[in-house]
Amino acid sequence: MRMIAAGVFIAVIGALALVSTASAQAEARIRVLHASPDAPAVDIYLDGSEAITDLAFDEITDYVSVPAGSHTVEVFPAAADGTGDAVITADVTLSADIDYTVAAVGALAEIEPLVLVDDNSAPPAGQVRVRFVHASPDAPAVDIFAEGVGVIISGAAFKDASDYLTVPALTYNLEVRAAGTETVALALPGLALEGGNVYSAFAVGLLEGEPALSAKLTVDASFEPTPTPTPTPSPAVVPVTGGAGVSPPASSSWGIWLVAIAGGLAVLIVVAGVGALVTGWVRRP
C-alpha cells in the first residue's frame, strides 16, 4: 500500500511538473515597424527594459520571442534615452505560438500603435500568401489592382489590414488606386513574389508630402517551394479586416491542456489500480 501511494504521489508531481514546464516555455513572437512619417528614430522598451534601439522610419525589426501574457510596450524618441514621457504606451496581451506585428502609425502628433496578428503558416505548393496593410495617415481608402486580374483588395482605409491572399508565385504589376476609381496613387510594376513565402505589403509615407508614399514589402516567413506548373492567377476580391485594436485569437494553450489531461488520466489509472488492489485485499478470506 505504501509503494502504491508513493506511485500515486510521484504521478501527480510528474504531471504538475510537465504542466509547469509547458507553461514556462509558452512564447509568442513580436516585431515592430516604424511607420510614422514625421517621427524621429525611436527606442522600444518592453516591460521597462530597452528591447530595440534607434529604429528609424520605414524600418522593421526581426521577430523576437517573448513569454506569452501581458506586456507593456513603450516608445521613446531615440534621443531621449528612455527618459521623459513615452510617445506611445500600449498594454498588449500576447498568446502563445502566435506572431504579432506592432506598427507605430500616424503623424507624430497623433502617433499610436497598430497591433496585427500575423499568420505565417506555409502556403500551398507554387503559391504565396500576402496581405496589405494601409499605414499612410493622409492617403484615402484604396483598392489594390492587379494587371490582368482586376481589383484584388477593395476599400482599405488607414490602419486596415486585409485578409491574406493565396496567389500563384508570379511577377505582378500592381496599382494602389483611390477606392472605387482608376486614379493611381502608387504604381508597383514588376513585383516578384517567390513561391513558399508569406508577405506583408505596407503602404507607408505620405500621399502629399515627404517622405513620399511607398510600399514596403516584407518576407514574414519562407518555406521551401515545391515546383509546380505555372498556373493562371485568379485571386478574388477580398474586403479588408482588422485595423487598430485587432484582438488576438484565443490563447494557443492546447498543448498545456493535453499534458494536464494526460497527467490526470495517469493519476486516475493508478488510483483505479489502488482501488482494485484494496478491494481484493479486503475481500480475501
Buried (B, 14 or more C-beta within 10 A) or exposed (E): EEEBEEEBEEBBEEBEEBBEEBBEEBBBBBBBBBBBBBBBBBBBBBEEEEBBEEBEBBBBBEBBEBBBBEBEBBBBBBEBEBEEEBBBEBEBEBBBBBBBBBBBBBBEEEBBBBBBBBBBEBBEBBBBBBBBBBBBBBBBBBBBBBEEBEBBBBBBEBBBBBBBBEBBBBEBBBBBBBBEEEEEBBEBEEBEBEBBBBBBBBBBBBBEEEEEBBBBEBEBBBBEBEEEEEEEBEBEEBEBEBBBEBEBEEBBBEBBEEBBEEBBEBBEEBBEEBEEEEEEEEEEE
